Amino acid sequence: MENTDKSLGEVPTDSSEERYRERRSGKDRRKNYQAQFKYFLINGRREVARREEDRTRSYFFDRYNQRMFAAITAILMLSIFDALLTLILIEHGSSELNPVMAYFLDYGHLPFIIAKYLLTSFGVVVLLIFKNVFINKINMYAHSLFGCVIFVFSTVIVWELFLLFTVL
């Protein structure tokens, strides 16, 4: 039985060599580990690493789950609440111990709140970008730090509320 399907098993001859010519540029698009900006804004689709080999190195995604969104929202809200409580405590005679935030406080309440929000937002964005990086010194992934940040902000707010209701 003769093979009549030319797409199966036919070795290219000189006449069909052009049709089977290598069209790849030699540059593997999968080697680009930096996410393209358009995928962040328009149509990102990757949420998790599919290959086992990709899970062992740093990788970036353009979609994040609802839990990550909740953590980011919580951090930003706690930051604003911390700023407001700090301003209330300062009006009652306390002082800002953080020298960076004390600098912005010298310019007024609004610059203080804006600086607090922007610095926190910048930190959250950096943590979000590198959330899948394994940090050897502390033996954990960077995404685990979201919970640590929430815990620290919550502890600071509890301390500020304690100061506000008992000491002042």
C-alpha positions as a Markdown table, in Angstrom:
| # | Residue | x | y | z |
|---|---|---|---|---|
| 1 | Met | 0.0 | 0.0 | 0.0 |
| 2 | Glu | 1.5 | 3.3 | -1.1 |
| 3 | Asn | 1.4 | 6.4 | 1.0 |
| 4 | Thr | -0.6 | 9.0 | -1.0 |
| 5 | Asp | -0.7 | 11.6 | 1.8 |
| 6 | Lys | 2.2 | 14.0 | 1.1 |
| 7 | Ser | 2.2 | 15.4 | 4.6 |
| 8 | Leu | 3.1 | 12.0 | 6.2 |
| 9 | Gly | 6.6 | 10.7 | 6.0 |
| 10 | Glu | 7.7 | 12.5 | 2.8 |
| 11 | Val | 11.3 | 13.6 | 2.9 |
| 12 | Pro | 11.7 | 17.0 | 1.3 |
| 13 | Thr | 13.5 | 16.9 | -2.1 |
| 14 | Asp | 15.2 | 19.8 | -3.7 |
| 15 | Ser | 12.0 | 20.9 | -5.3 |
| 16 | Ser | 10.1 | 21.0 | -2.0 |
| 17 | Glu | 13.0 | 22.2 | 0.1 |
| 18 | Glu | 11.8 | 25.8 | 0.2 |
| 19 | Arg | 8.5 | 24.7 | 1.7 |
| 20 | Tyr | 10.3 | 23.0 | 4.6 |
| 21 | Arg | 12.8 | 25.7 | 5.2 |
| 22 | Glu | 13.4 | 26.7 | 8.9 |
| 23 | Arg | 11.5 | 29.9 | 9.6 |
| 24 | Arg | 12.4 | 30.4 | 13.2 |
| 25 | Ser | 14.7 | 33.3 | 14.0 |
| 26 | Gly | 16.7 | 31.3 | 16.5 |
| 27 | Lys | 15.6 | 33.5 | 19.4 |
| 28 | Asp | 13.3 | 31.6 | 21.8 |
| 29 | Arg | 10.5 | 33.9 | 22.9 |
| 30 | Arg | 10.1 | 31.8 | 26.1 |
| 31 | Lys | 13.6 | 32.9 | 27.3 |
| 32 | Asn | 12.3 | 36.4 | 27.9 |
| 33 | Tyr | 11.5 | 36.3 | 31.6 |
| 34 | Gln | 10.4 | 40.0 | 31.8 |
| 35 | Ala | 6.7 | 40.4 | 31.4 |
| 36 | Gln | 5.7 | 42.7 | 28.6 |
| 37 | Phe | 3.8 | 45.9 | 29.7 |
| 38 | Lys | 0.9 | 45.3 | 27.3 |
| 39 | Tyr | 0.0 | 42.0 | 28.9 |
| 40 | Phe | -0.3 | 43.8 | 32.3 |
| 41 | Leu | -2.9 | 46.2 | 30.9 |
| 42 | Ile | -4.7 | 44.4 | 28.1 |
| 43 | Asn | -4.9 | 40.6 | 28.0 |
| 44 | Gly | -2.7 | 38.8 | 30.5 |
| 45 | Arg | -3.5 | 35.2 | 30.9 |
| 46 | Arg | -0.9 | 33.5 | 33.0 |
| 47 | Glu | -1.7 | 33.0 | 36.7 |
| 48 | Val | 0.4 | 29.9 | 37.7 |
| 49 | Ala | 3.5 | 28.1 | 36.4 |
| 50 | Arg | 2.5 | 25.1 | 34.4 |
| 51 | Arg | 5.8 | 23.4 | 34.0 |
| 52 | Glu | 7.7 | 21.8 | 36.9 |
| 53 | Glu | 11.0 | 23.4 | 35.7 |
| 54 | Asp | 9.4 | 26.9 | 35.9 |
| 55 | Arg | 8.4 | 26.4 | 39.5 |
| 56 | Thr | 12.0 | 26.1 | 40.6 |
| 57 | Arg | 13.1 | 29.6 | 39.4 |
| 58 | Ser | 11.8 | 33.1 | 39.6 |
| 59 | Tyr | 8.9 | 33.9 | 37.3 |
| 60 | Phe | 6.4 | 36.7 | 36.7 |
| 61 | Phe | 2.7 | 36.6 | 36.1 |
| 62 | Asp | 0.2 | 39.1 | 34.8 |
| 63 | Arg | -2.9 | 37.8 | 36.6 |
| 64 | Tyr | -3.3 | 37.4 | 40.4 |
| 65 | Asn | -5.9 | 35.6 | 42.4 |
| 66 | Gln | -8.5 | 37.1 | 44.7 |
| 67 | Arg | -6.5 | 36.3 | 47.8 |
| 68 | Met | -3.6 | 38.4 | 46.6 |
| 69 | Phe | -6.0 | 41.2 | 45.8 |
| 70 | Ala | -7.4 | 41.0 | 49.3 |
| 71 | Ala | -3.9 | 41.1 | 50.8 |
| 72 | Ile | -2.9 | 44.1 | 48.8 |
| 73 | Thr | -6.1 | 45.9 | 49.7 |
| 74 | Ala | -5.7 | 45.1 | 53.4 |
| 75 | Ile | -2.1 | 46.4 | 53.4 |
| 76 | Leu | -3.1 | 49.7 | 51.7 |
| 77 | Met | -6.1 | 50.2 | 54.0 |
| 78 | Leu | -4.0 | 49.4 | 57.1 |
| 79 | Ser | -1.4 | 51.9 | 55.9 |
| 80 | Ile | -4.0 | 54.7 | 55.6 |
| 81 | Phe | -5.5 | 53.8 | 59.0 |
| 82 | Asp | -2.0 | 53.8 | 60.5 |
| 83 | Ala | -1.4 | 57.2 | 59.1 |
| 84 | Leu | -4.6 | 58.6 | 60.4 |
| 85 | Leu | -4.0 | 57.2 | 63.9 |
| 86 | Thr | -0.5 | 58.6 | 63.8 |
| 87 | Leu | -1.8 | 62.0 | 63.1 |
| 88 | Ile | -4.4 | 61.8 | 65.9 |
| 89 | Leu | -1.6 | 60.7 | 68.3 |
| 90 | Ile | 0.6 | 63.5 | 67.2 |
| 91 | Glu | -2.1 | 66.0 | 67.9 |
| 92 | His | -2.3 | 64.6 | 71.4 |
| 93 | Gly | 1.4 | 65.2 | 72.0 |
| 94 | Ser | 3.1 | 62.1 | 70.6 |
| 95 | Ser | 5.9 | 62.2 | 68.1 |
| 96 | Glu | 6.7 | 60.3 | 64.9 |
| 97 | Leu | 9.7 | 57.9 | 65.5 |
| 98 | Asn | 10.2 | 57.0 | 61.8 |
| 99 | Pro | 12.6 | 59.7 | 60.4 |
| 100 | Val | 11.4 | 59.3 | 56.9 |
| 101 | Met | 7.8 | 59.9 | 57.8 |
| 102 | Ala | 8.8 | 62.6 | 60.3 |
| 103 | Tyr | 10.3 | 64.5 | 57.3 |
| 104 | Phe | 7.0 | 64.4 | 55.4 |
| 105 | Leu | 5.1 | 65.3 | 58.6 |
| 106 | Asp | 7.0 | 68.6 | 58.7 |
| 107 | Tyr | 5.3 | 69.5 | 55.4 |
| 108 | Gly | 1.8 | 68.9 | 56.8 |
| 109 | His | -0.8 | 66.2 | 57.2 |
| 110 | Leu | -1.7 | 65.7 | 53.5 |
| 111 | Pro | 1.9 | 65.3 | 52.3 |
| 112 | Phe | 2.4 | 62.8 | 55.2 |
| 113 | Ile | -0.6 | 60.7 | 54.2 |
| 114 | Ile | 0.3 | 60.8 | 50.5 |
| 115 | Ala | 3.9 | 59.8 | 51.2 |
| 116 | Lys | 2.8 | 57.0 | 53.5 |
| 117 | Tyr | 0.4 | 55.7 | 50.8 |
| 118 | Leu | 2.9 | 56.0 | 48.0 |
| 119 | Leu | 5.8 | 54.4 | 49.9 |
| 120 | Thr | 3.5 | 51.5 | 51.0 |
| 121 | Ser | 2.2 | 51.2 | 47.4 |
| 122 | Phe | 5.7 | 51.0 | 46.0 |
| 123 | Gly | 6.7 | 48.3 | 48.5 |
| 124 | Val | 3.5 | 46.3 | 47.7 |
| 125 | Val | 4.2 | 46.5 | 43.9 |
| 126 | Val | 7.8 | 45.4 | 44.4 |
| 127 | Leu | 6.6 | 42.5 | 46.6 |
| 128 | Leu | 4.0 | 41.6 | 44.1 |
| 129 | Ile | 6.4 | 41.6 | 41.2 |
| 130 | Phe | 8.8 | 39.3 | 43.0 |
| 131 | Lys | 6.2 | 37.3 | 44.9 |
| 132 | Asn | 7.4 | 34.0 | 43.4 |
| 133 | Val | 11.0 | 34.5 | 44.3 |
| 134 | Phe | 12.4 | 32.2 | 47.0 |
| 135 | Ile | 14.4 | 34.2 | 49.6 |
| 136 | Asn | 17.2 | 31.9 | 50.8 |
| 137 | Lys | 18.1 | 34.0 | 53.9 |
| 138 | Ile | 14.7 | 33.6 | 55.5 |
| 139 | Asn | 13.9 | 30.3 | 53.8 |
| 140 | Met | 10.5 | 31.4 | 52.3 |
| 141 | Tyr | 8.8 | 32.7 | 49.2 |
| 142 | Ala | 8.3 | 36.4 | 48.9 |
| 143 | His | 4.5 | 36.0 | 48.6 |
| 144 | Ser | 4.6 | 34.8 | 52.3 |
| 145 | Leu | 5.7 | 38.3 | 53.2 |
| 146 | Phe | 2.3 | 39.7 | 52.5 |
| 147 | Gly | 0.9 | 38.0 | 55.6 |
| 148 | Cys | 3.9 | 39.3 | 57.6 |
| 149 | Val | 3.3 | 42.9 | 56.4 |
| 150 | Ile | -0.4 | 42.6 | 57.4 |
| 151 | Phe | 0.6 | 41.3 | 60.8 |
| 152 | Val | 3.1 | 44.1 | 61.4 |
| 153 | Phe | 0.6 | 46.8 | 60.3 |
| 154 | Ser | -2.1 | 45.2 | 62.5 |
| 155 | Thr | 0.3 | 45.1 | 65.5 |
| 156 | Val | 1.2 | 48.8 | 65.0 |
| 157 | Ile | -2.5 | 49.8 | 64.8 |
| 158 | Val | -3.3 | 47.8 | 67.9 |
| 159 | Trp | -0.5 | 49.6 | 69.7 |
| 160 | Glu | -1.7 | 53.0 | 68.5 |
| 161 | Leu | -5.2 | 52.2 | 69.6 |
| 162 | Phe | -3.9 | 51.1 | 73.0 |
| 163 | Leu | -2.0 | 54.4 | 73.3 |
| 164 | Leu | -5.0 | 56.4 | 72.2 |
| 165 | Phe | -7.5 | 54.9 | 74.6 |
| 166 | Thr | -5.3 | 54.2 | 77.7 |
| 167 | Val | -2.4 | 56.6 | 77.8 |
| 168 | Leu | -3.9 | 59.8 | 76.2 |
